[in-house]
Amino acid sequence: MPELLLELFSEEIPARLQRRAAEDLKKAVTNALVDAGLVYEGAKAFVTPRRLALTVTGLPARSPDTREEKKGPKVGAPQQAIDGFLRAAGLTSLDQAKIESDPKKGDFYVAQIDKPGADAVSLLSTILPKMLTEFPWAKSMRWGSGSFAWVRPLRAITATFGSENEDPVVIPFQSNEVTSGQTTFGHRFLAPEAITVRRFDDYVSALERAKVVLDIDRRKDIIRVDAENLAFAQGLTVIADEGLLEEVAGLVEWPVVMMGSFDPSFLRLPEEVIIATIRANQKCFCLRDAEGKLAPKFIITANTIATDGGAVITAGNERVIRARLSDAVFFYDGDLSLPLEHGLPKLEDTVFHAKLGSQFARVERLVKLAGEIALVVGADPERAKRAAMLAKADLTTGMVGEFPELQGLMGRYYASAQGEPADIATSMEMHYKPLGPTDKVPTEPVSIAVALADKLDLLTGFWAIDEKPTGSRDPFALRRAALGVIRILIDNGIRMPLKVEADLLAFFHDRLKVMLRDAGARHDLVDAVIAADSNDMLQISQRAEALSALLSSEDGKNLLAGYKRAANILAAEEKKDGRTYDGAVAQGALVLPEETALAFAVDAVNAAVTKHVAADEYQGAMAELASLRAPVDAFFTAVLVNDDNAAIRANRLNLLARLRDTMHLVADFSKVAG
């Protein structure tokens, strides 16, 4: 069957946009093909700095003929309705329609509309220019005199269609001043000549000969393997950086890896500063020696085969890196020359948020809040306050001004160098964490106090000004902050009820549900242990874990079945009687030994569970509930709840209510599936 080859050749596409663009190209074209009735076998998109490409295989030569039935008005309907039906169906008279009958609606007209298929090339000549016009670039530009916009000026379009055993045809269309054809171009420097292509296989091989590796993942593999081999030969290892690797692969069409070096005297800088400098300025990878220390070497990825073996390229990169590291030394030494707290007044001139004041005002809130939280988490309040006061001080330093991603980390370096206690220095870095679901959490009490203060102030502040996340929009990373609070509390085993408004507490509940479900917890069990006023994240987590353990046992499964039966009986009888049974059991009204045994068992378990819950011993509480399995089974085997005697019946319903209420001490079992 025929295949489609599409290439959009342009000036350099920003690396950060490339992979998404390839995915968008594939989605846009294939969705349009299916909508047009051109069902395909496979599709794959590719991207280099200068081109977006797509191959779609197994396409039919034309779309299939279709027949559609269009329902019309009732027989005898007003002429206006009849005329509208005929126009919509493309009919000239009712003789071309048929009449069908419906037992309820009577006779009505139906038109059969036959739509002949269309030639695939004709359809594609409409689909492709529309796709280009509507392409969802994050940023685009116009050039020349046309109104067409693309990420960078579009220079050529290759669009061919045909089967393997025939010459493909060019899909005719025009975009701006570019007309589709079958001509592309190789590497800008190594093989800039025009290349005529027919279909995908010869297109890929022609590009390879013209020093273009079409597949971005293959370019990444080439860079990774060549860099590792080059480093290994020097007894070094490459510092893995997937984000940088993705970016570099988007900067080159023919990757050539080489190694440069810098003055070892720069190693007195924190290694993160060196890595950030080399990464940001030259897109190079750093290396470690056999002892794990940063080595004065770096990996360059060039986009050309140098005639001098790369000497000029390497020297140029070394010259730039030397200058940038010299700047870093200047910032570092300048920052160290002044105590961190000297920068605090500058925070008064730094706006945190227009409605929430300056960074200095925020620091004042953090100091107060961290001192209060310190009493809960076992930290020294004065040390927590000192740490909170210094937490944002490095925002005014030259180094963080140059590399904002180093905030917190540079604070730790500077605080340590200036003699701050280790726990205070550590908190300056750790109070930002965790930054994601897999990031480490602070574990030292002072760091915990400041980290919780930072995140809770962020959340309560933005909640107060009604800047809450909506849908996928979360510009202030409030979901991440809430998840950070939850992880800090749970990972450190901290009982700290969150004293926040109900709406914000519900937001915490949602984040906790996501976290527990991602960890494998059943959604119904999580719902069962969260009430609207549940404000202790550790307690919720422990209850969910204990409930899961209970229901994974045979006793738990059978007890749940007994609970469901009791709850269903109660619901039905309370609705019928128009009253609620309160669980007050009259011992004198117990007739059968099985109901007496259940009543005594429920009373004993209720007292034991209450004690366990008060001590946060949820495994013990669940074990007590599990002991009810036998008396509950015996009760339902031997006892008829709806006895003819009204007093006995009411007492038995109260007993079931007492069972239900006892189980609800640890979870709402009505929300558990099964």
C-alpha positions in Angstrom: 0.0 0.0 0.0 1.1 3.6 -0.5 3.1 5.6 2.0 3.2 9.3 2.8 6.5 11.1 3.2 6.4 14.7 4.6 9.3 16.9 5.5 9.1 20.5 6.6 12.6 22.0 6.1 13.3 25.3 7.9 15.8 27.4 9.7 16.9 26.0 13.1 14.1 24.9 15.4 14.8 25.6 19.1 15.9 22.4 20.8 13.3 22.7 23.6 10.5 22.6 21.0 11.6 19.8 18.8 10.3 16.6 20.4 6.9 18.1 21.1 6.7 19.4 17.6 7.3 15.9 16.2 4.6 14.5 18.3 2.2 17.3 17.3 3.0 16.7 13.6 2.2 13.0 13.9 -1.0 13.7 15.8 -2.3 16.4 13.5 -1.7 14.5 10.3 -2.9 11.1 11.5 -6.1 12.5 13.1 -6.9 14.3 9.9 -6.3 11.2 7.8 -8.6 9.1 10.0 -11.3 11.9 9.8 -11.0 11.8 6.0 -11.4 8.0 6.0 -7.8 7.2 5.2 -7.0 4.5 7.8 -3.3 3.8 8.0 -1.0 1.0 9.3 1.7 3.0 11.0 3.2 6.4 11.5 6.4 7.8 12.9 7.7 11.4 13.2 11.3 12.6 13.3 13.0 15.9 14.1 16.4 17.5 13.6 17.4 21.2 14.2 16.4 22.0 10.6 13.5 19.6 9.8 10.3 18.0 10.9 9.6 14.7 9.1 6.7 12.2 9.1 6.2 8.8 7.4 2.8 7.2 7.3 2.6 3.7 5.9 -0.2 1.5 4.7 -2.4 4.3 3.4 -5.1 3.4 0.8 -5.0 5.1 -2.6 -8.4 6.6 -1.9 -11.0 6.8 0.9 -13.8 4.3 0.8 -17.3 4.9 -0.5 -19.8 5.5 2.4 -23.5 5.4 2.9 -25.2 7.4 5.6 -28.8 7.4 6.7 -30.3 10.7 7.6 -33.5 10.7 9.6 -36.1 13.2 8.5 -39.5 14.6 9.7 -42.7 12.6 10.2 -44.9 11.8 7.3 -47.3 14.6 7.0 -45.0 17.2 8.6 -45.3 20.9 7.5 -43.8 21.7 4.1 -41.1 23.9 5.6 -39.7 20.9 7.6 -39.9 18.8 4.4 -38.0 21.4 2.4 -35.3 21.7 5.1 -34.8 17.9 5.2 -34.5 17.7 1.4 -31.9 20.5 1.3 -29.8 18.9 4.2 -29.9 15.5 2.5 -29.2 16.8 -1.0 -32.4 15.4 -2.4 -34.7 16.9 -5.0 -37.9 15.2 -4.0 -39.4 12.9 -1.3 -39.5 10.1 -3.9 -35.7 9.8 -3.3 -36.4 9.1 0.4 -37.8 6.0 2.0 -40.4 5.7 4.8 -39.7 3.9 8.0 -42.0 3.2 11.0 -41.5 3.5 14.7 -44.0 1.9 17.1 -44.0 5.1 19.3 -43.3 7.9 16.8 -45.1 6.7 13.7 -43.9 6.9 10.1 -41.0 9.2 9.2 -38.7 9.9 6.2 -35.2 8.6 5.9 -32.7 9.6 3.3 -29.8 7.4 2.2 -26.8 9.5 1.3 -24.1 7.8 -0.7 -20.7 9.5 -0.5 -18.2 8.4 -3.0 -14.6 8.0 -1.8 -11.9 10.6 -2.8 -8.4 10.2 -4.1 -5.9 10.2 -1.3 -3.6 12.7 -3.0 -6.5 15.1 -3.4 -7.4 14.7 0.3 -3.8 15.2 1.4 -3.4 18.3 -0.7 -6.2 19.8 1.5 -5.2 18.2 4.8 -1.5 19.2 4.8 -1.7 23.0 4.2 -4.5 23.2 6.8 -2.2 21.3 9.3 0.6 23.8 8.6 -1.6 26.8 9.2 -3.0 25.4 12.5 0.2 23.9 13.8 0.4 24.5 17.6 3.9 26.1 18.0 4.4 27.7 21.4 6.0 30.6 19.6 6.0 31.3 15.9 7.1 34.1 13.5 6.3 35.6 10.1 8.8 36.5 7.4 8.7 38.0 4.0 5.4 39.5 2.8 3.1 36.5 3.6 0.9 36.0 6.7 1.9 32.4 7.3 3.6 31.8 10.6 6.1 29.0 11.5 8.6 28.6 14.3 11.4 29.7 12.0 11.3 30.5 8.3 10.2 27.5 6.2 12.5 26.9 3.3 11.2 23.7 1.6 8.4 21.1 1.8 8.8 17.5 0.7 5.5 15.7 0.3 5.3 12.5 -1.7 2.8 9.7 -1.9 3.1 6.3 -3.6 3.7 2.6 -3.2 7.1 0.9 -3.2 6.9 -0.4 -6.8 6.0 2.9 -8.4 7.3 6.4 -8.7 5.6 8.5 -6.0 3.6 11.6 -6.8 4.1 15.0 -5.2 1.2 16.1 -3.2 0.5 19.6 -4.6 0.0 22.5 -2.3 1.6 25.7 -1.3 2.3 27.4 2.0 3.3 31.0 2.0 5.8 31.2 -0.9 6.9 27.6 -0.5 5.6 25.0 -3.0 5.6 21.3 -2.1 8.1 19.1 -4.0 10.5 16.3 -3.3 13.7 18.2 -2.7 15.4 18.4 0.7 18.9 19.4 1.8 21.6 17.8 3.8 23.9 19.1 6.6 24.3 22.9 6.5 28.1 22.7 6.3 29.1 19.2 5.4 26.6 18.5 2.5 24.4 21.5 1.7 23.5 20.4 -1.8 19.9 19.7 -2.8 18.7 16.1 -2.5 15.8 14.6 -4.5 13.9 12.0 -2.5 11.2 9.5 -3.5 10.0 7.7 -0.3 11.0 7.3 3.3 13.7 4.6 2.9 15.8 6.4 0.3 15.1 9.7 2.2 16.7 8.4 5.4 19.7 6.9 3.5 20.2 10.0 1.5 20.2 12.1 4.6 22.7 9.8 6.2 25.0 10.2 3.3 24.5 13.9 3.6 25.6 13.8 7.2 22.2 14.1 8.9 21.0 11.6 11.5 17.3 11.9 11.3 16.3 10.2 14.6 16.8 12.4 17.7 17.0 9.3 19.9 19.8 7.8 17.7 21.7 11.1 17.9 21.3 11.0 21.7 22.8 7.4 21.7 25.7 8.5 19.5 26.5 11.4 21.9 26.1 9.3 25.0 28.2 6.3 23.8 31.0 8.4 22.2 31.2 10.6 25.3 31.4 7.6 27.6 34.1 6.0 25.4 36.1 9.2 25.3 35.9 9.7 29.0 36.7 6.0 29.7 39.9 6.3 27.7 41.0 9.1 30.2 39.9 7.2 33.3 36.9 9.4 33.7 33.1 9.1 33.8 30.5 11.5 32.3 28.1 13.1 34.7 24.7 12.0 33.5 22.4 14.8 32.5 19.4 13.7 30.5 18.0 17.2 30.0 21.3 18.4 28.6 21.6 15.3 26.4 18.1 16.0 24.9 19.0 19.6 24.3 22.4 18.9 22.7 20.8 16.2 20.4 18.5 19.0 19.3 21.4 21.3 18.4 23.2 19.0 16.0 22.4 16.9 12.9 25.7 15.1 12.8 27.1 14.8 16.4 30.9 14.8 16.8 32.1 14.4 20.4 35.4 15.8 21.7 37.0 16.7 25.0 38.3 20.0 26.4 39.8 21.0 29.7 39.9 24.0 32.1 42.4 25.3 34.7 42.3 23.0 37.8 42.5 26.1 40.0 38.8 26.7 39.3 38.0 23.5 41.2 38.0 25.5 44.4 34.5 26.6 43.3 31.6 24.4 44.5 31.2 21.7 41.8 27.6 22.7 41.2 28.7 26.1 40.2 31.2 24.7 37.7 28.7 22.3 36.3 26.0 25.0 36.0 28.5 27.4 34.3 29.7 24.9 31.7 26.2 23.6 31.1 24.5 26.9 30.7 27.1 28.7 28.7 28.5 26.0 26.4 26.0 23.0 26.6 28.9 20.7 27.6 29.0 17.7 29.9 31.2 17.6 33.0 33.3 14.6 34.1 34.4 12.9 37.3 37.6 11.1 38.1 38.0 7.6 39.5 37.5 9.0 43.1 34.2 10.6 42.2 35.7 14.2 42.2 34.9 16.7 39.6 37.6 16.6 36.9 39.0 19.7 35.1 37.7 18.3 31.8 34.4 18.6 29.8 32.7 17.0 26.8 31.9 19.1 23.7 29.4 18.0 21.0 30.1 19.6 17.7 27.9 19.7 14.6 30.7 19.2 12.1 33.7 17.1 11.2 36.7 19.4 11.8 39.6 19.2 9.5 42.0 19.9 12.3 40.6 17.1 14.6 38.6 19.7 16.6 41.5 21.7 17.9 39.9 25.1 17.0 36.5 24.1 18.3 38.0 22.8 21.6 40.1 25.9 22.0 37.2 28.1 21.5 35.1 26.3 24.1 38.0 26.3 26.5 38.4 30.1 26.1 34.7 30.8 26.8 34.6 28.4 29.8 37.7 30.0 31.2 36.1 33.4 31.0 32.8 32.2 32.5 34.5 30.4 35.4 36.5 33.5 36.1 33.2 35.4 36.4 32.0 32.7 38.8 35.0 33.1 40.9 34.4 36.8 41.0 30.8 36.3 42.2 31.7 33.6 44.7 34.5 35.6 46.3 32.3 38.7 46.4 29.4 36.9 48.0 31.7 35.4 50.6 33.1 38.7 51.6 29.8 39.8 53.2 27.7 37.9 55.8 24.6 36.5 54.3 22.3 38.5 56.6 23.7 41.7 55.0 21.6 40.9 52.0 18.3 40.8 53.9 17.5 44.5 53.5 17.6 44.0 49.7 14.7 41.6 50.1 12.5 44.6 51.0 12.9 45.7 47.4 12.1 42.3 46.0 8.4 41.6 45.3 7.3 38.1 46.3 3.8 38.8 44.9 1.9 42.0 44.4 -0.8 40.9 46.9 1.5 39.2 49.4 4.2 41.8 49.8 8.0 41.6 49.5 10.4 38.7 50.1 11.4 40.4 53.3 7.8 40.3 54.6 7.7 36.7 53.7 10.9 36.0 55.6 9.3 37.6 58.7 6.3 35.2 58.3 8.6 32.3 57.9 10.6 33.2 61.1 7.4 33.2 63.2 5.9 30.1 61.6 9.2 28.1 61.8 9.5 28.9 65.5 6.0 27.5 66.1 6.5 24.4 64.0 9.9 23.7 65.7 8.0 22.9 68.9 6.1 20.2 67.1 8.9 18.6 65.1 11.5 18.6 67.9 13.7 21.4 66.7 15.2 24.2 68.7 12.9 27.2 68.1 15.7 29.8 68.1 17.8 27.8 65.6 14.7 27.3 63.5 14.0 31.1 63.5 17.7 31.8 62.6 17.5 29.3 59.7 14.2 30.8 58.5 15.7 34.3 58.7 18.6 33.3 56.4 16.6 31.0 54.2 16.1 33.5 51.3 19.3 35.6 51.9 21.2 34.0 49.0 18.6 35.4 46.6 20.5 38.7 46.8 23.9 37.1 46.0 25.7 37.5 42.7 26.0 33.8 42.1 22.2 33.1 42.5 21.6 36.2 40.4 23.6 34.5 37.6 22.3 31.0 38.2 18.8 31.1 39.9 18.7 27.3 39.9 21.5 27.3 42.6 19.3 29.2 45.2 19.4 27.4 48.5 22.5 25.4 47.5 24.6 28.5 47.5 23.0 29.6 50.7 24.3 26.3 52.3 27.8 26.9 51.0 27.9 30.5 52.1 26.4 29.8 55.5 28.9 27.0 56.1 31.8 29.1 55.1 30.7 31.9 57.4 30.5 29.7 60.4 26.7 29.0 60.7 25.9 25.7 62.6 25.6 22.7 60.3 21.9 22.2 60.8 21.2 25.9 59.9 23.4 25.8 56.8 21.8 22.5 55.7 18.3 24.0 56.1 19.1 26.7 53.5 19.3 24.1 50.8 16.8 21.5 52.2 13.9 23.9 52.9 13.1 24.0 49.2 12.8 20.2 49.0 11.2 18.0 48.0 10.9 19.4 44.5 9.2 16.4 43.1 7.7 12.9 44.0 11.2 11.3 43.8 13.2 14.1 45.4 14.6 13.6 48.9 12.9 15.2 51.8 14.5 17.1 54.7 15.2 14.9 57.7 16.9 17.2 60.3 14.5 19.0 62.7 15.6 22.5 61.8 15.3 21.8 58.0 11.9 20.2 58.5 10.6 23.2 60.5 11.8 25.7 57.8 10.6 23.6 54.9 7.1 23.2 56.4 7.0 26.9 57.1 8.0 27.7 53.6 5.4 25.5 52.0 2.5 26.3 54.4 3.1 30.0 54.0 3.1 29.6 50.3 -0.2 27.7 50.3 -2.1 29.7 52.9 -0.9 33.0 51.2 -2.1 32.1 47.8 -5.3 30.6 49.1 -6.0 33.9 51.0 -5.8 35.8 47.7 -7.8 33.2 45.8 -4.9 32.2 43.5 -5.6 28.4 43.5 -4.6 25.8 40.9 -7.3 25.3 38.2 -7.2 22.3 35.8 -3.6 21.9 34.6 -2.7 25.5 35.5 -0.6 25.9 38.6 1.8 28.8 38.1 2.9 29.0 41.7 3.6 25.2 42.1 1.0 24.9 44.9 0.4 21.2 44.1 4.1 20.5 44.5 4.1 22.5 47.8 1.2 20.5 49.2 2.8 17.2 48.2 6.0 18.4 49.8 4.2 19.0 53.1 2.6 15.6 53.0 5.9 13.8 52.2 7.8 15.6 54.9 5.2 14.7 57.5 4.8 11.0 56.4 8.4 10.2 55.6 9.5 11.6 59.0 6.6 10.1 61.0 5.4 13.5 62.2 2.0 14.0 63.7 1.1 17.6 63.0 -2.6 18.4 62.4 -2.8 21.0 59.6 -4.7 24.1 60.9 -5.9 25.4 57.6 -9.3 26.4 56.1 -11.6 23.6 54.8 -11.0 24.3 51.2 -7.2 24.1 51.5 -7.6 20.9 53.7 -9.6 19.3 50.8 -6.7 20.3 48.5 -4.3 18.4 50.8 -6.6 15.4 50.7 -6.6 15.4 46.9 -2.7 15.5 46.9 -2.5 12.7 49.5 -4.9 10.6 47.5 -2.8 10.9 44.4 0.3 10.1 46.3 -1.1 7.0 48.0 -2.7 5.7 44.8 0.6 6.2 43.0 2.2 4.1 45.7 -0.3 1.3 45.0 -3.1 2.0 47.6 -6.6 1.2 46.5 -8.6 4.4 45.8 -11.6 3.1 47.8 -9.5 2.4 50.9 -8.0 5.9 50.8 -11.5 7.4 50.5 -12.6 5.2 53.5 -10.1 6.7 55.9 -10.4 10.4 54.9 -13.2 12.5 56.4 -13.8 16.1 55.6 -12.0 17.2 58.8 -9.1 14.8 58.6 -6.1 17.1 59.1 -3.4 14.6 60.1 -1.6 13.4 57.0 0.4 10.7 58.8 -2.7 9.4 60.5 -4.5 9.1 57.2 -1.6 7.2 55.7 -1.3 4.8 58.6 -5.0 4.1 58.6 -5.0 3.4 54.9 -2.1 1.0 55.3 -3.7 -0.8 58.2 -7.0 -1.0 56.4 -5.3 -2.5 53.4 -3.6 -5.1 55.6 -7.0 -6.0 57.2 -8.9 -6.4 54.0 -6.1 -8.6 52.5 -6.8 -11.2 55.1 -9.6 -13.7 55.1 -11.0 -12.4 58.4 -11.0 -8.9 56.9 -12.8 -10.0 53.7 -15.5 -11.8 55.6 -15.9 -9.1 58.2 -16.4 -6.6 55.3 -19.1 -8.8 53.9 -20.8 -8.9 57.3 -20.5 -5.1 57.6 -22.1 -4.7 54.2 -25.0 -7.0 55.1 -25.5 -5.1 58.4 -25.3 -1.7 56.7 -27.8 -2.7 54.0 -30.3 -4.1 56.5 -30.0 -0.9 58.6 -30.4 1.4 55.6 -33.5 -0.4 54.5 -35.1 -0.6 57.9 -34.3 3.0 58.9 -35.8 4.2 55.6 -38.9 2.1 56.2 -39.2 3.1 59.9 -38.4 6.7 59.3 -35.9 6.7 62.2 -32.2 6.2 62.9 -31.0 3.4 65.2 -28.5 4.8 67.6 -26.7 1.6 68.7 -27.9 1.6 72.3 -28.3 -2.2 73.0 -30.6 -3.4 75.8 -28.9 -6.4 77.4 -32.3 -7.7 78.6 -33.7 -7.8 75.1 -31.0 -10.2 73.9 -32.6 -13.6 73.3 -30.3 -15.9 71.4 -26.8 -16.7 72.4 -25.3 -15.6 69.1 -26.7 -12.0 69.5 -25.5 -11.9 73.1 -22.1 -13.1 72.0 -22.0 -10.4 69.3 -23.1 -7.7 71.7 -20.4 -8.5 74.2 -17.8 -8.8 71.4 -18.7 -5.4 69.9 -18.6 -3.7 73.3 -15.1 -5.2 74.0 -13.8 -4.3 70.6 -15.3 -0.8 70.7 -13.4 -0.1 73.9 -10.2 -1.7 72.6 -10.3 0.1 69.2 -11.0 3.4 70.9 -7.8 2.9 73.0 -5.7 1.9 70.0 -6.9 4.8 67.8 -6.1 7.3 70.6 -2.6 5.9 70.7 -2.3 5.9 66.9 -2.0 2.1 66.9 -4.0 1.4 63.7 -2.6 -2.1 63.1 -3.8 -3.0 66.6 -7.2 -1.4 66.0 -7.6 -3.4 62.8 -6.6 -6.6 64.5 -9.4 -6.0 67.1 -11.9 -5.5 64.3 -10.8 -8.7 62.7 -11.7 -10.6 65.9 -15.4 -9.7 65.1 -15.4 -12.0 62.1 -16.6 -15.1 64.0 -19.4 -13.6 66.1 -20.7 -11.6 63.1 -20.8 -14.8 60.9 -22.5 -16.7 63.8 -25.1 -13.9 64.2 -26.2 -13.8 60.6 -26.3 -17.6 60.5 -28.6 -18.0 63.6 -30.4 -14.7 64.1 -33.4 -13.3 62.2 -33.1 -9.5 62.6 -36.7 -8.6 61.7 -38.3 -10.6 64.6 -42.0 -10.4 65.0 -41.4 -8.9 68.4 -40.9 -5.1 67.8 -38.7 -4.7 70.9 -36.4 -7.6 69.9 -36.3 -6.3 66.3 -35.3 -2.8 67.4 -32.7 -4.1 69.7 -31.1 -6.2 67.0 -31.1 -3.2 64.7 -29.4 -1.2 67.4 -26.8 -4.0 67.7 -26.1 -3.8 64.0 -25.8 0.0 64.4 -23.3 -0.5 67.2 -21.3 -2.9 65.0 -21.3 -0.3 62.2 -20.3 2.6 64.5 -17.5 0.5 66.0 -16.0 -0.2 62.6 -16.4 3.4 61.6 -14.0 4.3 64.5 -11.1 3.5 62.1 -12.7 3.8 58.6 -15.9 4.4 56.7 -16.3 0.8 55.4 -19.3 1.9 53.3 -16.8 3.4 50.9 -14.9 0.1 50.5 -15.7 -1.8 47.3 -16.7 -5.4 47.6 
